[in-house]
Amino acid sequence: MNNLNGTFLPNRNAYIAEQEPMILHCHHYNTFLQASLEDTKSYLPIYPILIDSARDIVYLQLKNHFIINQIKTINEKLQIASDFFSFCGFGKADLSKLTPDGGNIVCIAEHYSTGWLDKFVPRKLDEPNVSFFASGYFSGAFEAIFDKNQGQYKTTQTKCITKGDEFPCFEITLNHDILNHFDSPQEGVFNMFEPYDCSKDAINADAIKLALVQMPIMGNHKNGLIEAFGVFLTRMYANYYCLISYRTLQKLKEKMGEDGVALGSKLLTEAGHVCAFNTFGGIMKSTEWSGLIKPMIKSKEDWVYGIVAVVNAFGWGQWEVLELIPNTKLVIKITSGYEANSYLKMYEKSEYPISFLATGGVAGIMNLIYNGDISQNPELNETYYQEIQRSKHCFESKQTYCRAKGDEFDIIEAILKNQ
Amino acid sequence: MQLFEVIENKNCRKHIRKCYTLKTPLLPSLIESLAEFGFLEVQNFSQFSPLSKDCFKIYADDSLYINGILYDFQIHLTVSLANINFIPIFESELTKWILLQKTNS
C-alpha cells in the first residue's frame, strides 16, 4: 500500500507529507492553543474555524495523495486515512465500515480528548465536544475518499470522553449547507539554508538532528497516540496551527481593529510559551536528552544550544543562536519558519510580526534554563510555571525581524522582563 | 544488604514512577532479561556522536514503561495504578540480575 508518511528535508528542516508540512507539537500546546481560541467564542465564530481549517488541509493532502499514487479503491483510501491519523499520533479510528452516505466512527483514543483531560478539568455538558480537529480531519478525508467537493460532508462529535463518555464518537453525514472553504497554503513560501559544519562545536547539532529524525516517533499500535518525552506528541499539520491562528487574528482585527491584533498576538504568544515550558522542558528532563545530548554539555549555555538543535528536528525550520548572554539575553534567527511560510502564502504580507509560537518559545527556553533551572530536574507543573512567571528573572521576547513583514528571515529576542 | 536505592515520584495522578539507582551499570544482559515484559526499543545514539549514549525503553501498552541509558546506573519504571502488582516482579528481576553479576565477578 502507498502509505502516507512523508520525508524530512534537511536543507529546510521541514517534514513534508504530500505537500503538507508536518511538525512536532505536544498536547500542552495543542489543547492550550485551542482553549485560548475558544475563549473568543462569545464574539467570534471560532468553532467553524477550528473544524474547517482541518478539513481544508486534509482534503487537499489526501486528494493529492490518491491521485499521485493512483489509489482507486475505497477500502485502500479509507485505510490510508485511518493509518495516517494514527501515524501522526491523532488517535485510532476505524473507518472501514463507512459508506458514501457516511456513518459512525468510534475512536479507541483521540489526541485532543486525552490531552485535554490530562491538562484541564472535564468540559461542561453544555460546552461543545472537544475534538474539533478530528471532526475536520474526518470530513476532509471523506470528501477526498469519495471524490466530493469540500464541505459536502459534515462530522459531528456525538460522544466525548472529556464529558464522561468512554470513547470519542463521531457521526459523518452528507452536508447540504453551503460552507466557505479555502485551499491549504501547503508548503507555503519557504527558504532553504546552507548547512554549516558544527562537528567541532561542543553541541554537535547535526548529530542531534540526525538522531532525532530517525527516531520512530509515531502513534502506537494500540491507541494511535505518541507518548514521548513525558507528553503526548503529534505530527501535526503546520498549516492547521497557522490557519486557526491567523484566521482568528483576522476575525479579531475585523471586530476590534488594532486592539484585536494586540489581544490575539498576546494569546498566541502565550500558547507558544506554554509549549516551550512543557515540550522543551519535558525533552530536557527525558532519558533521550540524558543519553543523546547531556554527555555533550559542558556549561549551562550548552543547554540552550542543545534544545535549539532539537528544535531543528521538529520541522519548524532552521533555528540558529545569534547571541546568547548568560542570564540576560537570547537572540534566535529563524530561516524558513513554518509560521512565515504559511502566512506569506495566505496573505502575502503582514503589517505586524506573526511568528507567535517562535516568540513564545524563545522566551520559554530562557525561562526554563536561567529563570527556573531545568538542569535541577524540577517537576513541570502549574505551580512551577506560575513561580517562573512571577519571578523577577522572568524573560519575555519580541520579534524584531519578520519575514512576513518583508525581512529576509525572522529574529526573536528574549530579554529580562524588568530590564 | 541494599542492592539499589528507590525514589518514588509522587506527583503523578495516574501512574507510579520509580527511579532505581544501582551500584552496577545497566548492562545489555539486564535489558535482555527485562525485555520479556514488553516491547524493547533501543535508540543507538552513540552511532551519531561518540559522546552520546544508547537509550532503551521497554513498554507494554500504557500499563508499563521501563527506560534508561545503557551503562548508566539509573533505571526508571512507570506503571499504571491498575498494574502496581508488577512492581515486586520488576524488583525481583532486578535483584536476581544484580546478584548474578556479583556471583559472576
Interface residues (C-beta under 8 A of the other chain):
Chain A: N204 A207 I208 L210 A211 M215 P216 K222 N223 E227 T287 E288 S290 G291 L292 I293 P295 M296 E379 N381
Chain B: N9 N11 E41 Q43 F45 F48 S49 L51 S52 K53 D54 C55 K57 D61 D62 N67 G68 I69 D72 H76
